[in-house]
Amino acid sequence: MSGDGDDAGALLDQPGSGEIELVKVLHALGDPTRLHLLRIYASGDQCDCSSERLGLGHLHKSTVSHHMRIMREAGITSTRVVGRNRYVQLRRADLDARFPGLLDALLKSLEE
């Protein structure tokens, strides 16, 4: 999680709000690791990319980066680069506007 509150930095490439496609979102979330990340990002906090803090310490750093890239390219998350650090946040407002109720349904199903 970002403890410094610094929102400065550049966003990595991601689809615009109106360019997010349902099939890409569903494809990206068709993986247990990415569903795990969705649960974490759903807190609304900006998360750093530490495998251990994300509960993915058993995965290689490049594997975690791959999962994060898939989610960003699908439009599920945004990634902000601040120096050598990357911070990821769920694009909740964009996804809710584009696909009302989708995130709520997915997150509820993950609780069961």
MDAnalysis code that builds the backbone (N, CA, C; Angstrom):
import MDAnalysis as mda
import numpy as np

u = mda.Universe.empty(336, n_residues=112, atom_resindex=np.repeat(np.arange(112), 3), trajectory=True)
u.add_TopologyAttr("name", ["N", "CA", "C"] * 112)
u.add_TopologyAttr("resid", np.arange(1, 113))
u.add_TopologyAttr("resname", ["MET", "SER", "GLY", "ASP", "GLY", "ASP", "ASP", "ALA", "GLY", "ALA", "LEU", "LEU", "ASP", "GLN", "PRO", "GLY", "SER", "GLY", "GLU", "ILE", "GLU", "LEU", "VAL", "LYS", "VAL", "LEU", "HIS", "ALA", "LEU", "GLY", "ASP", "PRO", "THR", "ARG", "LEU", "HIS", "LEU", "LEU", "ARG", "ILE", "TYR", "ALA", "SER", "GLY", "ASP", "GLN", "CYS", "ASP", "CYS", "SER", "SER", "GLU", "ARG", "LEU", "GLY", "LEU", "GLY", "HIS", "LEU", "HIS", "LYS", "SER", "THR", "VAL", "SER", "HIS", "HIS", "MET", "ARG", "ILE", "MET", "ARG", "GLU", "ALA", "GLY", "ILE", "THR", "SER", "THR", "ARG", "VAL", "VAL", "GLY", "ARG", "ASN", "ARG", "TYR", "VAL", "GLN", "LEU", "ARG", "ARG", "ALA", "ASP", "LEU", "ASP", "ALA", "ARG", "PHE", "PRO", "GLY", "LEU", "LEU", "ASP", "ALA", "LEU", "LEU", "LYS", "SER", "LEU", "GLU", "GLU"])
u.atoms.positions = np.array([
    [0.831, -1.170, 0.000],
    [0.000, 0.000, 0.000],
    [0.880, 1.238, 0.000],
    [0.396, 2.247, -0.597],
    [1.143, 3.488, -0.665],
    [0.988, 4.225, 0.651],
    [2.058, 4.332, 1.369],
    [1.987, 4.987, 2.662],
    [2.309, 6.459, 2.600],
    [2.883, 6.915, 1.466],
    [3.323, 8.297, 1.423],
    [2.248, 9.243, 0.904],
    [1.144, 8.722, 0.330],
    [0.081, 9.582, -0.143],
    [0.446, 10.358, -1.382],
    [1.607, 10.108, -1.961],
    [2.070, 10.830, -3.134],
    [1.430, 10.243, -4.385],
    [0.560, 11.030, -5.036],
    [-0.109, 10.561, -6.235],
    [0.620, 10.988, -7.498],
    [1.779, 11.639, -7.361],
    [2.543, 12.061, -8.523],
    [3.060, 10.831, -9.246],
    [3.329, 11.000, -10.511],
    [3.856, 9.885, -11.287],
    [3.035, 9.672, -12.533],
    [3.576, 8.885, -13.424],
    [2.930, 8.656, -14.711],
    [2.131, 7.358, -14.692],
    [0.985, 7.384, -15.352],
    [0.192, 6.173, -15.515],
    [0.746, 5.367, -16.680],
    [0.815, 4.057, -16.510],
    [1.186, 3.184, -17.620],
    [0.008, 3.096, -18.590],
    [0.281, 2.696, -19.831],
    [-0.767, 2.581, -20.844],
    [-1.889, 1.676, -20.374],
    [-3.100, 2.126, -20.618],
    [-4.293, 1.382, -20.267],
    [-5.409, 1.838, -21.193],
    [-6.430, 1.010, -21.377],
    [-7.533, 1.459, -22.238],
    [-8.298, 2.600, -21.576],
    [-8.855, 3.469, -22.409],
    [-9.703, 4.535, -21.894],
    [-10.977, 3.946, -21.316],
    [-11.700, 4.727, -20.547],
    [-12.915, 4.241, -19.886],
    [-13.888, 3.597, -20.867],
    [-14.114, 4.227, -21.993],
    [-15.057, 3.723, -22.980],
    [-14.519, 2.596, -23.837],
    [-13.237, 2.286, -23.686],
    [-12.604, 1.239, -24.494],
    [-12.485, -0.090, -23.759],
    [-12.911, -0.137, -22.507],
    [-12.825, -1.376, -21.732],
    [-13.857, -2.356, -22.298],
    [-13.388, -3.557, -22.650],
    [-14.247, -4.562, -23.260],
    [-14.558, -5.678, -22.272],
    [-15.828, -6.056, -22.215],
    [-16.263, -7.082, -21.284],
    [-15.511, -8.391, -21.481],
    [-15.336, -8.811, -22.720],
    [-14.667, -10.087, -22.971],
    [-13.227, -10.073, -22.457],
    [-12.544, -8.943, -22.556],
    [-11.169, -8.844, -22.047],
    [-11.136, -8.841, -20.525],
    [-12.106, -8.188, -19.911],
    [-12.186, -8.168, -18.444],
    [-12.436, -9.586, -17.932],
    [-13.411, -10.263, -18.531],
    [-13.733, -11.621, -18.079],
    [-12.581, -12.583, -18.338],
    [-11.911, -12.426, -19.464],
    [-10.756, -13.282, -19.760],
    [-9.655, -13.059, -18.717],
    [-9.386, -11.793, -18.397],
    [-8.342, -11.482, -17.421],
    [-8.680, -12.050, -16.049],
    [-9.950, -12.073, -15.706],
    [-10.351, -12.549, -14.383],
    [-10.607, -14.055, -14.357],
    [-10.289, -14.732, -15.447],
    [-10.447, -16.174, -15.515],
    [-9.268, -16.929, -14.945],
    [-8.510, -16.305, -14.093],
    [-7.325, -16.914, -13.489],
    [-7.409, -16.723, -11.970],
    [-7.171, -17.778, -11.197],
    [-7.275, -17.668, -9.733],
    [-6.358, -16.611, -9.114],
    [-5.170, -16.444, -9.655],
    [-4.248, -15.436, -9.102],
    [-4.796, -14.046, -9.331],
    [-5.357, -13.793, -10.507],
    [-5.909, -12.461, -10.786],
    [-7.190, -12.204, -9.989],
    [-7.964, -13.251, -9.714],
    [-9.126, -13.082, -8.832],
    [-8.664, -12.733, -7.418],
    [-7.576, -13.344, -6.983],
    [-6.986, -13.013, -5.677],
    [-6.584, -11.532, -5.645],
    [-5.942, -11.071, -6.717],
    [-5.547, -9.661, -6.795],
    [-6.772, -8.754, -6.812],
    [-7.829, -9.156, -7.512],
    [-9.056, -8.355, -7.549],
    [-9.587, -8.135, -6.137],
    [-9.606, -9.185, -5.331],
    [-10.071, -9.058, -3.932],
    [-9.228, -8.036, -3.175],
    [-7.931, -8.081, -3.379],
    [-7.043, -7.137, -2.692],
    [-7.286, -5.708, -3.180],
    [-7.359, -5.539, -4.490],
    [-7.549, -4.200, -5.056],
    [-8.924, -3.630, -4.741],
    [-9.897, -4.481, -4.456],
    [-11.257, -4.024, -4.175],
    [-11.346, -3.187, -2.909],
    [-10.308, -3.223, -2.078],
    [-10.299, -2.395, -0.868],
    [-10.323, -0.911, -1.220],
    [-9.947, -0.590, -2.448],
    [-9.921, 0.806, -2.877],
    [-8.588, 1.477, -2.636],
    [-7.729, 0.817, -1.875],
    [-6.410, 1.381, -1.608],
    [-5.504, 1.228, -2.823],
    [-4.518, 2.081, -2.885],
    [-3.474, 1.966, -3.903],
    [-2.431, 0.999, -3.347],
    [-2.143, -0.071, -4.076],
    [-1.241, -1.120, -3.593],
    [0.092, -1.065, -4.314],
    [1.149, -1.314, -3.568],
    [2.441, -1.451, -4.237],
    [2.518, -2.861, -4.821],
    [3.587, -3.159, -5.481],
    [3.702, -4.424, -6.213],
    [4.477, -5.489, -5.463],
    [4.579, -5.374, -4.167],
    [5.312, -6.358, -3.378],
    [4.570, -7.689, -3.364],
    [5.208, -8.725, -3.877],
    [4.598, -10.058, -3.918],
    [4.176, -10.516, -2.531],
    [5.000, -10.246, -1.535],
    [4.701, -10.680, -0.182],
    [3.475, -9.968, 0.374],
    [3.390, -8.660, 0.196],
    [2.247, -7.906, 0.707],
    [0.963, -8.252, -0.041],
    [1.097, -8.722, -1.274],
    [-0.082, -9.123, -2.052],
    [-0.484, -10.571, -1.770],
    [0.281, -11.243, -0.915],
    [-0.011, -12.637, -0.609],
    [0.403, -13.580, -1.718],
    [1.370, -13.151, -2.524],
    [1.840, -13.946, -3.663],
    [3.337, -14.216, -3.569],
    [3.853, -14.286, -2.354],
    [5.277, -14.503, -2.151],
    [5.788, -15.807, -2.740],
    [4.890, -16.745, -3.003],
    [5.281, -18.034, -3.578],
    [5.517, -17.949, -5.084],
    [5.129, -16.838, -5.701],
    [5.305, -16.658, -7.146],
    [6.544, -15.822, -7.448],
    [7.157, -16.075, -8.585],
    [8.301, -15.291, -9.040],
    [7.821, -13.879, -9.379],
    [8.674, -12.908, -9.161],
    [8.332, -11.503, -9.404],
    [7.836, -11.280, -10.834],
    [8.448, -11.938, -11.809],
    [8.028, -11.750, -13.199],
    [6.627, -12.312, -13.438],
    [6.254, -13.360, -12.706],
    [4.909, -13.927, -12.835],
    [3.868, -12.964, -12.274],
    [4.169, -12.361, -11.135],
    [3.265, -11.374, -10.547],
    [3.123, -10.183, -11.492],
    [4.221, -9.722, -12.059],
    [4.183, -8.603, -13.017],
    [3.324, -8.947, -14.225],
    [3.423, -10.183, -14.694],
    [2.608, -10.634, -15.826],
    [1.121, -10.533, -15.487],
    [0.727, -11.004, -14.318],
    [-0.682, -10.939, -13.908],
    [-1.154, -9.492, -13.807],
    [-0.305, -8.638, -13.266],
    [-0.671, -7.221, -13.139],
    [-0.823, -6.564, -14.512],
    [0.044, -6.924, -15.448],
    [-0.032, -6.365, -16.803],
    [-1.330, -6.796, -17.484],
    [-1.698, -8.056, -17.342],
    [-2.934, -8.555, -17.946],
    [-4.131, -7.768, -17.417],
    [-4.158, -7.532, -16.122],
    [-5.268, -6.787, -15.520],
    [-5.287, -5.335, -15.991],
    [-4.110, -4.717, -16.088],
    [-4.041, -3.323, -16.548],
    [-4.476, -3.209, -17.999],
    [-3.993, -4.104, -18.853],
    [-4.323, -4.040, -20.272],
    [-5.798, -4.337, -20.535],
    [-6.448, -5.058, -19.626],
    [-7.879, -5.328, -19.751],
    [-8.713, -4.147, -19.249],
    [-8.077, -3.209, -18.547],
    [-8.783, -2.045, -18.027],
    [-9.302, -2.218, -16.615],
    [-8.878, -3.280, -15.942],
    [-9.343, -3.552, -14.582],
    [-8.618, -2.681, -13.568],
    [-7.341, -2.445, -13.796],
    [-6.529, -1.666, -12.867],
    [-5.788, -0.560, -13.609],
    [-5.294, 0.382, -12.840],
    [-4.370, 1.386, -13.372],
    [-3.085, 1.254, -12.563],
    [-1.968, 1.525, -13.217],
    [-0.668, 1.444, -12.563],
    [0.044, 2.773, -12.703],
    [0.415, 3.332, -11.569],
    [1.120, 4.610, -11.520],
    [2.572, 4.338, -11.163],
    [3.486, 4.943, -11.923],
    [4.909, 4.790, -11.687],
    [5.411, 6.038, -10.968],
    [6.012, 5.810, -9.807],
    [6.602, 6.894, -9.022],
    [8.040, 6.481, -8.727],
    [8.983, 7.080, -9.448],
    [10.382, 6.675, -9.312],
    [10.542, 5.227, -9.742],
    [11.079, 4.412, -8.863],
    [11.247, 2.980, -9.163],
    [10.072, 2.147, -8.676],
    [9.098, 2.797, -8.063],
    [7.948, 2.095, -7.490],
    [6.744, 2.151, -8.424],
    [5.920, 1.116, -8.331],
    [4.667, 1.057, -9.079],
    [3.535, 0.841, -8.081],
    [2.444, 1.571, -8.303],
    [1.275, 1.472, -7.444],
    [0.062, 1.144, -8.307],
    [-0.689, 0.158, -7.871],
    [-1.817, -0.353, -8.634],
    [-3.111, -0.037, -7.898],
    [-4.137, 0.335, -8.661],
    [-5.437, 0.625, -8.071],
    [-6.526, 0.106, -8.994],
    [-7.580, -0.438, -8.417],
    [-8.726, -0.917, -9.165],
    [-9.437, 0.267, -9.810],
    [-9.817, 0.114, -11.067],
    [-10.562, 1.167, -11.774],
    [-12.058, 0.967, -11.532],
    [-12.431, 1.014, -10.283],
    [-13.805, 0.702, -9.850],
    [-14.837, 1.584, -10.542],
    [-14.633, 2.876, -10.550],
    [-15.620, 3.788, -11.146],
    [-15.791, 3.508, -12.642],
    [-14.689, 3.300, -13.341],
    [-14.758, 3.015, -14.776],
    [-15.488, 1.702, -15.045],
    [-15.161, 0.662, -14.267],
    [-15.795, -0.634, -14.468],
    [-17.271, -0.607, -14.091],
    [-17.618, 0.080, -13.006],
    [-19.022, 0.179, -12.601],
    [-19.844, 0.957, -13.626],
    [-19.256, 2.000, -14.220],
    [-19.967, 2.777, -15.233],
    [-20.168, 1.959, -16.511],
    [-19.170, 1.195, -16.858],
    [-19.195, 0.414, -18.104],
    [-20.039, -0.854, -17.975],
    [-19.913, -1.543, -16.815],
    [-20.597, -2.819, -16.595],
    [-21.223, -2.810, -15.196],
    [-22.350, -2.107, -15.030],
    [-22.959, -1.971, -13.702],
    [-23.227, -3.327, -13.044],
    [-22.792, -3.451, -11.798],
    [-23.040, -4.651, -11.012],
    [-22.040, -5.778, -11.200],
    [-21.189, -5.701, -12.220],
    [-20.252, -6.789, -12.501],
    [-19.285, -7.019, -11.340],
    [-18.613, -5.967, -10.898],
    [-17.639, -6.135, -9.815],
    [-18.304, -6.613, -8.534],
    [-19.465, -6.055, -8.217],
    [-20.161, -6.478, -7.004],
    [-20.489, -7.965, -7.062],
    [-20.967, -8.430, -8.214],
    [-21.302, -9.851, -8.365],
    [-20.059, -10.725, -8.251],
    [-18.978, -10.314, -8.891],
    [-17.746, -11.089, -8.818],
    [-17.199, -11.150, -7.404],
    [-17.163, -10.012, -6.740],
    [-16.620, -9.963, -5.390],
    [-17.488, -10.750, -4.406],
    [-18.804, -10.682, -4.597],
    [-19.692, -11.455, -3.738],
    [-19.461, -12.949, -3.940],
    [-19.259, -13.372, -5.171],
    [-19.038, -14.796, -5.434],
    [-17.719, -15.278, -4.838],
    [-16.756, -14.388, -4.697],
    [-15.462, -14.755, -4.121],
    [-15.551, -14.931, -2.602],
    [-16.566, -14.347, -1.990],
    [-16.746, -14.451, -0.531],
    [-17.333, -15.802, -0.148],
    [-18.046, -16.424, -1.050],
    [-18.760, -17.674, -0.739],
    [-17.855, -18.854, -0.665],
])
